[in-house]
Amino acid sequence: MIDAGGGTTRGLAAARIDRALRLIAELPAVVLVVAEVVVLFAGVMARYVLHAPLVWTDELASMLFLWLATLGSVIALQRSEHMRLTAVVGAMSAAGRARCEALAAASVAVFLLMVVPSAWDYASDQWYITTPALGMPDTYRAAAILVGAVLMVITALSRLLRLSWADAVFGVAAVVGLAVGLHFAAPFLTRFGNWNLVLFFVGLLGAAVLLSVPIGFAFGLASLAYLATLTRTPLSVVVSRMDEGMSSLILLAVPLFVLLGLLIEMTGMARAMVGFLSALLGHVRGGLSYVLLGAMYLVSGISGSKAADMAAVAPVLFPEMKRRGFNEGELVSLLAASGAMSETIPPSLVLITIGSVTGVSIAALFTGGLVPAAVLAVALAVIARWRGRRENLAGVTRPPWPVIGRAFVVALPALVLPVVIRSAVIEGVATATEVSTIGIVYAVIVGLLIYRQFAWRRLYPMLVETAALSGAILLIIGTATAMAWALTQSGFSRQLAAGMTAMPGGAAGFMAVSVVAFIVLGSVLEGIPAIVLFGPLLFPSARQVGINEVHYAMVVILAMGIGLFAPPFGVGYYAACAIGRVSPDAAMRRIWPYLLAVLAGLVVVAAVPWLSVGFL
């Protein structure tokens, strides 16, 4: 007996497997998020307050971090939250979507089945390496990849169980058939040298992404297919590169800032900031648009997550803006454009990622990102003022100054948080990773004692969401690191650097090509995977032609932001529509003036390096 979800018995079995996996993955992941906050905050307090540094905190945090990253990846796979491109598959028929879902699940399963033996070998080899402070075999840390891969294999297979037999067999047969075909074609393919990179990293990877295979798994599958088909490199190298990409202590800021963003929304801090801006500017024509831009600027400086930023601001402002006659498509357009505008505002996850993969100072990136975002905010404000010229201000009056003052006092604890975060980094109180724990503790105290808004029942789901989002991001970084290694070993990086450096126009030509390239990459790969894959290749080339690394970072981040929030492929655009509860069609034609304003601001930032490096 077959239904839409596959066989009834198989569907029940898949549901039981999913429940068991949730118990296995979610609770340990929640404990790990809390443990990371406690360990790193204890390190800051011991070093800065007690003047008795704990030498083992970073080591323990790094060990726990890899487990958090892999278990978070498992949760993200269970919840279908790994980043993927759905525009092409979404346009297919129901039957076509089912086939693509089967193909994606089979691709994930095959990739992970190839990883498991290599992960076992890698974890075994690490037994002979002991950690310097704790004196523990590194296998205890490296085993996280093996355990995560096994749990994700089971998750992918349970997905196949939910599908009809025909779809499941199609997906498995297609992936296995491709693997067999590549194996027998290997002697023929070796004659083409580096042209094989086009086959694997453009053709195979592009097809996987377009068919909705999660981006992180698509990167890993393309890398494994290339190495297994055309080289004699042990596949355990892929696991070691994934470990390297996912284990950087700098990246621990990712889950911690995600948690901080969720906390400021839950504790009412974001609402307080928006309320103050509304009281100050809400009475002028276009004022609520300015409030939205200002709120995104402030909230982005705290959360580091664009989805969290938009979710904190939109529900507060959209009802009143609609009452004043704003078109819902206009609202989502401004929200999406403001997301692109705020990509460089610290502590943006993309800034942290760039610092991790390129070696650029994160403190310098945090300082350099404020003015470029302000330039784009001014450009958007001009467009918002013009577009809001017919705003209905009937019955809207300026609040008395005492009311504005009270709103400021209420918002002051929230407004202080960005200052606390940036000051702690600049003054050397904490690293860019540790400072997030200061923000988390501050947000908890303010929520409990000042705003009296702390929904304990939401805490567990928030911690699970933190682990899932972090795992989705970190898996991409890990597999993209493996892919970048494969490209580097092939000599592609040297050829790319030489080609970019030889562009006519010197630094200006290099910058122009980079802007176009990263707008395209941002729309297809999103910011983090694009920067992990191409940052290590292009930043040395930028230095070679005389471009400051911080300036170059600001330009490529803003370019990726435009691609990320530009329809029809930009994932950020659809996230804005979902948060605003507006059909994507309603904003498709209205967003372009705002994106052109962001592009004009980007040109100014690219042409004037001082805007990025003037305050370093």
C-alpha positions in Angstrom: 0.0 0.0 0.0 1.6 3.2 -1.2 0.9 6.8 -0.3 2.4 10.2 -1.2 5.0 9.8 1.4 6.1 6.3 0.4 5.1 3.0 1.9 3.1 3.3 5.2 5.4 0.9 7.0 8.5 2.6 5.7 7.1 6.0 6.6 6.5 4.9 10.2 10.0 3.5 10.3 11.5 6.7 9.0 9.5 8.7 11.6 10.8 6.5 14.4 14.4 6.9 13.1 14.0 10.7 13.0 12.7 10.8 16.6 15.6 8.7 17.8 18.1 10.9 15.9 16.6 14.0 17.4 17.1 12.6 20.9 20.7 11.6 20.0 21.7 14.9 18.4 19.7 17.7 19.9 20.3 17.4 23.6 24.1 17.0 23.3 24.2 19.9 20.9 22.2 22.1 23.4 24.6 21.1 26.2 27.6 21.9 23.9 26.3 25.4 23.1 25.9 26.2 26.8 29.3 24.7 27.6 31.0 26.8 25.0 29.5 30.0 26.5 30.5 29.0 30.0 34.0 27.9 29.1 34.9 31.0 27.1 33.3 33.4 29.5 35.2 31.7 32.4 38.4 32.3 30.4 37.7 36.0 30.0 36.8 36.4 33.7 39.9 34.5 34.8 42.2 36.5 32.6 40.8 40.0 32.8 39.2 40.1 36.2 41.1 37.6 38.3 44.4 38.0 36.4 44.8 34.2 36.6 44.5 32.9 33.0 43.1 29.4 32.4 45.5 27.8 29.9 43.0 25.1 28.9 39.9 27.0 28.0 40.7 27.6 24.3 41.8 23.9 23.9 38.6 22.6 25.5 36.5 25.0 23.6 38.1 23.9 20.3 37.5 20.2 21.2 33.9 20.8 22.0 33.4 23.1 18.9 34.0 20.3 16.4 31.3 18.2 18.1 29.0 21.1 18.1 29.6 21.7 14.4 29.0 18.1 13.4 25.9 17.5 15.6 24.6 20.9 14.4 25.0 19.6 10.8 23.0 16.5 11.7 20.2 18.6 13.2 20.2 20.9 10.1 19.9 17.8 7.9 17.0 16.5 10.0 15.2 19.8 9.8 16.0 20.4 6.1 17.9 23.6 7.0 21.1 23.1 5.0 21.5 25.9 2.5 20.5 25.0 -1.0 19.2 26.5 -4.2 15.5 25.8 -4.7 14.6 28.1 -7.6 15.0 25.6 -10.4 13.4 22.6 -8.6 10.6 24.8 -7.4 9.6 25.5 -11.0 9.2 21.8 -11.7 6.2 19.6 -11.6 5.4 17.6 -8.4 6.8 14.5 -10.0 10.0 16.3 -10.9 10.4 17.8 -7.4 10.0 14.3 -5.9 12.7 12.9 -8.3 15.1 15.8 -7.4 14.4 15.2 -3.7 15.4 11.6 -4.1 18.5 12.6 -6.1 19.5 15.0 -3.4 19.0 12.5 -0.6 21.0 9.8 -2.5 23.8 12.3 -3.2 24.1 13.2 0.5 24.0 9.5 1.5 26.7 8.5 -1.1 29.0 11.4 -0.1 28.7 10.5 3.6 29.2 6.8 2.9 32.5 7.7 1.2 33.4 9.9 4.1 32.8 7.4 6.9 35.8 5.0 6.2 38.1 7.9 5.8 36.8 9.6 9.0 37.5 6.3 10.8 41.1 6.3 9.5 41.6 9.9 10.3 40.3 9.6 13.9 42.5 6.5 14.4 45.6 8.4 13.2 44.9 11.2 15.6 45.3 8.9 18.6 49.0 9.5 18.6 48.6 13.3 18.9 47.9 14.6 22.4 46.6 18.0 23.2 49.2 20.2 25.0 47.2 21.5 27.9 44.7 18.7 28.6 47.0 15.8 27.5 44.2 14.0 25.8 44.4 12.1 22.5 43.1 14.2 19.7 40.9 11.2 18.6 38.4 12.4 21.1 37.9 15.5 19.1 38.4 14.1 15.6 35.8 11.4 16.2 33.2 14.0 16.0 33.4 13.9 12.1 32.9 10.1 12.1 29.9 10.2 14.5 28.3 13.1 12.6 28.8 11.4 9.3 27.2 8.2 10.5 24.2 10.0 12.0 23.8 12.0 8.8 23.9 8.8 6.7 21.1 7.4 8.7 19.2 10.7 8.3 19.6 10.7 4.5 18.6 7.1 4.3 15.5 7.8 6.4 14.6 10.5 3.8 14.8 8.0 1.1 12.5 5.7 3.1 9.8 8.4 3.0 9.8 8.5 -0.8 8.0 6.1 -3.1 10.1 3.1 -4.3 10.3 4.5 -7.8 11.7 7.8 -6.7 14.1 6.3 -4.2 15.4 3.8 -6.8 15.8 6.5 -9.4 17.8 8.7 -7.0 20.2 5.9 -5.9 20.6 4.5 -9.5 21.4 8.0 -10.9 24.1 8.7 -8.3 25.6 5.2 -8.4 25.5 5.2 -12.2 27.4 8.5 -12.3 30.0 7.1 -9.9 30.5 4.0 -12.1 30.6 6.1 -15.3 33.3 8.3 -13.8 35.3 5.3 -12.7 35.5 3.8 -16.1 36.0 7.2 -17.8 39.0 8.0 -15.6 41.7 6.8 -18.2 40.0 9.0 -20.9 39.6 12.0 -18.6 43.2 12.1 -17.5 44.2 13.3 -21.0 42.5 16.6 -20.5 44.6 17.9 -17.6 43.1 20.9 -15.7 40.1 21.0 -18.1 38.7 18.3 -15.8 38.2 21.0 -13.2 35.4 22.4 -15.5 33.8 19.0 -15.5 33.9 18.4 -11.8 33.7 21.9 -10.3 31.5 23.6 -12.8 29.5 20.8 -14.5 29.0 18.3 -11.6 28.9 20.9 -8.9 26.6 23.2 -10.8 24.2 20.4 -11.7 24.1 19.3 -8.0 23.4 22.9 -6.8 20.7 23.4 -9.4 19.1 20.1 -8.5 18.8 21.3 -4.9 21.6 19.2 -3.3 22.6 21.1 -0.2 25.5 23.3 -1.0 27.9 21.9 1.6 27.3 18.4 0.4 27.6 19.4 -3.2 31.0 20.9 -2.5 32.1 17.7 -0.7 30.7 15.4 -3.4 32.5 17.3 -6.2 35.8 17.2 -4.3 35.6 13.5 -3.5 34.6 12.7 -7.1 37.5 14.6 -8.5 40.1 13.2 -6.1 38.8 9.6 -6.4 38.6 9.7 -10.2 41.7 11.5 -11.3 44.2 11.4 -8.4 45.8 8.9 -6.0 45.2 11.1 -3.1 43.9 9.3 0.0 40.3 10.4 0.6 41.2 10.9 4.3 42.7 14.2 3.1 39.2 15.4 2.5 38.3 14.7 6.1 41.5 16.4 7.4 40.7 19.5 5.3 37.1 19.5 6.6 38.5 19.3 10.1 40.8 22.2 9.4 38.0 24.3 8.0 35.5 23.5 10.8 37.9 23.6 13.8 39.2 27.2 13.7 38.5 28.7 17.1 37.7 32.0 15.3 34.6 30.3 13.8 33.3 29.6 17.3 32.0 33.1 17.1 29.4 31.9 14.6 27.1 29.9 16.9 27.7 32.3 19.8 26.6 35.4 17.8 23.7 33.4 16.3 22.6 32.8 19.9 23.1 36.4 20.8 20.9 37.5 17.9 18.1 35.2 19.1 18.5 36.5 22.6 18.1 40.2 21.8 14.9 39.4 19.9 13.5 37.2 22.8 14.4 39.7 25.6 12.8 42.7 23.9 16.1 44.5 23.3 15.5 44.8 19.5 11.9 46.1 20.1 13.2 48.7 22.5 15.7 50.0 20.0 13.1 50.1 17.2 10.6 51.9 19.6 13.1 54.6 20.3 13.9 55.2 16.6 10.2 55.3 15.8 9.6 57.9 18.5 12.4 60.0 17.1 11.8 59.8 13.4 8.4 58.2 12.8 6.5 61.5 12.3 8.5 62.7 9.3 7.8 61.7 5.7 9.7 58.5 5.0 10.5 58.4 8.7 9.6 54.8 9.3 11.8 53.8 6.3 14.7 55.6 8.1 13.7 53.8 11.2 13.9 50.4 9.4 17.3 51.3 8.0 18.6 52.5 11.4 17.2 49.5 13.2 18.9 47.1 10.7 22.1 49.0 11.2 21.9 48.7 15.0 20.6 45.2 15.2 23.1 43.9 12.6 25.8 45.2 14.9 24.6 42.8 17.6 23.3 39.6 16.0 25.5 38.9 13.0 22.7 37.0 11.4 20.7 38.6 8.6 17.7 36.4 9.1 17.7 37.2 12.8 18.1 40.9 12.0 15.1 41.0 9.7 13.0 38.9 12.0 13.7 41.3 14.9 12.8 44.5 12.9 10.0 43.6 10.5 7.2 42.5 12.9 7.7 45.7 14.9 7.5 48.2 12.0 5.5 46.6 9.2 2.0 46.9 10.7 2.4 50.7 11.2 4.0 51.2 7.8 1.1 49.3 6.1 -1.4 51.6 8.0 0.4 54.6 6.5 -0.2 53.3 3.0 3.1 51.5 2.2 2.8 48.7 -0.4 3.7 45.4 1.1 6.1 44.7 -1.8 7.8 48.0 -1.1 8.3 47.1 2.5 9.9 43.8 1.7 12.1 45.4 -1.0 13.4 47.9 1.5 13.9 45.1 4.1 15.9 43.0 1.6 18.0 46.0 0.5 18.8 46.9 4.1 20.0 43.3 4.6 22.4 43.8 1.7 23.4 47.2 3.2 24.2 45.8 6.6 26.5 42.9 5.5 29.6 44.7 6.6 28.4 45.7 10.1 30.2 43.9 12.8 30.0 41.2 14.0 28.8 40.0 10.7 29.4 36.2 10.3 30.9 36.9 6.8 33.5 39.2 8.4 34.4 36.5 10.9 34.6 34.0 8.1 36.9 36.2 6.0 39.2 36.7 9.0 39.3 33.0 9.5 40.1 31.9 5.9 42.3 34.8 4.8 44.2 35.8 8.0 43.0 39.4 7.9 42.6 41.0 11.3 39.0 40.6 12.5 39.4 43.7 14.7 40.4 45.7 11.6 37.4 44.2 9.7 35.0 45.1 12.5 36.3 48.7 12.5 36.4 49.0 8.7 32.8 47.8 8.1 30.9 50.6 9.8 31.4 53.5 7.3 30.8 51.5 4.1 27.4 50.3 5.5 26.6 53.9 6.4 27.3 55.0 2.9 24.8 52.4 1.6 22.3 53.4 4.2 22.4 57.0 3.0 21.9 55.9 -0.6 18.9 53.8 0.5 17.5 56.6 2.6 17.4 58.8 -0.5 15.5 56.2 -2.5 13.2 55.6 0.5 12.4 59.3 0.8 11.5 59.5 -2.9 9.4 56.3 -2.9 7.6 57.4 0.3 6.5 60.8 -1.0 2.8 59.7 -1.0 2.9 58.3 2.5 -0.3 58.9 4.5 0.7 61.0 7.5 -2.9 61.8 8.6 -3.1 61.7 12.3 0.6 61.3 12.8 2.2 63.8 15.1 5.6 64.2 16.6 5.7 62.7 20.1 6.6 65.2 22.8 10.2 65.3 23.8 9.5 63.7 27.2 8.0 60.7 25.3 11.1 60.5 23.1 13.3 60.8 26.2 11.5 57.9 27.9 11.8 55.8 24.8 15.6 56.6 24.8 15.9 55.6 28.5 14.1 52.3 27.8 16.3 51.6 24.8 19.5 52.6 26.4 20.5 49.2 27.8 20.0 47.7 24.3 21.8 50.6 22.6 24.8 50.1 24.9 25.3 46.5 23.7 27.0 47.2 20.4 29.3 49.6 22.2 30.2 47.0 24.8 31.0 44.4 22.1 33.2 46.6 20.0 35.0 48.2 23.0 35.8 44.8 24.5 37.5 43.7 21.2 39.3 47.0 20.6 40.5 47.4 24.2 41.8 43.8 24.3 39.4 42.6 27.0 38.3 39.6 24.8 39.0 38.2 21.4 36.4 38.4 18.6 35.3 34.9 19.6 35.2 35.5 23.4 33.4 38.9 23.1 30.2 37.1 22.0 30.0 35.5 25.4 30.1 38.9 27.1 27.2 40.0 24.9 25.2 36.8 25.7 25.7 37.3 29.5 24.8 41.0 29.1 21.6 40.1 27.1 20.5 37.6 29.7 21.0 40.0 32.6 19.2 42.8 30.8 16.4 40.6 29.8 15.9 39.2 33.3 16.4 42.3 35.4 15.6 45.3 33.2 13.1 44.3 30.4 11.7 41.4 32.4 11.3 39.4 29.2 12.9 36.0 29.3 10.7 33.2 28.0 12.4 30.1 29.5 10.3 27.8 27.4 11.9 29.3 24.3 15.4 28.8 25.5 15.8 25.1 24.4 14.4 25.7 20.9 16.7 28.7 20.6 19.7 26.6 21.5 18.7 23.9 19.0 18.2 26.6 16.3 21.7 27.9 17.2 23.3 24.5 16.7 21.4 23.8 13.5 22.2 27.1 11.8 25.8 26.9 12.9 26.1 23.3 11.7 24.8 24.3 8.3 27.3 27.1 8.0 30.2 25.2 9.3 29.7 22.2 7.1 29.9 24.5 4.1 33.1 25.9 5.4 34.5 22.5 6.0 33.7 21.0 2.6 34.6 24.3 0.8 38.0 24.1 2.5 38.5 20.6 1.1 37.4 21.9 -2.4 39.7 24.9 -2.2 42.6 22.5 -1.3 41.8 20.3 -4.4 41.7 23.4 -6.6 45.0 24.6 -5.1 46.7 21.2 -5.7 45.6 21.2 -9.3 47.4 24.6 -9.9 44.1 26.4 -10.6 44.7 28.9 -7.8 47.9 30.1 -9.4 46.3 30.3 -12.8 43.3 32.3 -11.4 45.6 34.7 -9.5 47.7 35.2 -12.6 44.6 35.9 -14.7 43.0 38.3 -12.3 46.3 40.1 -11.7 46.8 40.5 -15.5 43.4 42.2 -16.0 43.7 45.5 -17.8 43.3 48.6 -15.6 45.5 47.4 -12.7 43.9 47.6 -9.3 40.7 49.3 -10.7 40.2 46.5 -13.3 40.8 43.8 -10.7 38.3 45.5 -8.4 35.7 45.8 -11.1 36.0 42.1 -12.1 35.8 41.1 -8.4 32.6 43.1 -7.9 30.9 41.4 -10.9 32.2 38.0 -9.9 31.1 38.2 -6.2 27.6 39.6 -7.2 27.2 36.4 -9.2 28.7 34.2 -6.6 26.6 35.8 -3.9 23.4 35.0 -5.7 24.4 31.4 -6.4 26.4 30.3 -3.4 25.5 32.8 -0.7 28.2 34.8 1.1 30.0 32.3 3.4 30.5 29.5 0.9 31.7 31.9 -1.8 34.2 33.6 0.5 35.5 30.3 1.9 36.0 29.0 -1.6 37.5 32.0 -3.3 38.8 34.2 -0.5 42.1 32.3 -0.1 42.6 32.5 -3.8 41.8 36.2 -4.5 42.9 38.1 -1.4 46.6 37.4 -2.2 46.0 38.6 -5.7 44.4 41.8 -4.3 47.5 42.4 -2.2 49.7 41.8 -5.3 48.0 44.6 -7.2 48.1 47.0 -4.3 44.6 46.8 -2.8 44.3 47.0 1.0 42.9 43.7 2.3 40.3 45.4 4.5 39.1 47.6 1.6 38.9 44.6 -0.6 37.0 42.7 2.0 34.4 45.4 2.3 33.9 45.5 -1.5 33.5 41.8 -2.0 31.1 41.5 1.1 28.8 44.2 -0.2 28.9 42.7 -3.7 27.9 39.3 -2.3 25.2 41.0 -0.3 23.7 42.4 -3.5 23.7 39.0 -5.1 22.3 37.4 -2.0 19.3 39.7 -1.8 18.7 40.1 -5.6 15.9 38.1 -7.2 15.4 35.6 -8.8 18.2 33.5 -7.3 19.1 35.4 -4.1 18.2 33.3 -1.1 18.1 36.4 1.2 15.4 37.9 -0.9 13.1 34.9 -0.3 14.0 35.0 3.4 12.9 38.7 3.5 9.6 37.7 1.8 9.0 34.9 4.3 9.7 37.1 7.3 7.5 39.9 5.9 4.8 37.3 4.9 4.7 38.7 1.5 4.6 36.8 -1.9 7.9 37.1 -3.7 6.0 38.3 -6.8 4.8 41.4 -4.9 8.3 42.7 -4.5 10.0 41.4 -7.6 9.5 44.7 -9.6 9.8 47.1 -6.7 13.2 46.0 -5.3 15.4 47.2 -8.2 15.6 50.9 -7.3 16.8 49.9 -3.9 19.4 47.4 -5.2 20.6 50.1 -7.7 21.1 52.4 -4.7 23.1 49.7 -3.0 25.1 49.2 -6.1 25.8 52.9 -6.4 27.0 53.0 -2.8 29.2 50.0 -3.5 30.8 51.8 -6.4 31.6 54.7 -4.0 33.1 52.4 -1.4 35.2 50.7 -4.1 36.4 54.0 -5.5 37.3 55.6 -2.1 39.5 53.2 0.0 39.4 55.7 2.9 35.8 54.8 3.7 37.1 51.3 4.6 40.5 52.0 6.1 40.3 55.6 7.3 39.7 54.7 10.9 42.1 51.7 11.2 
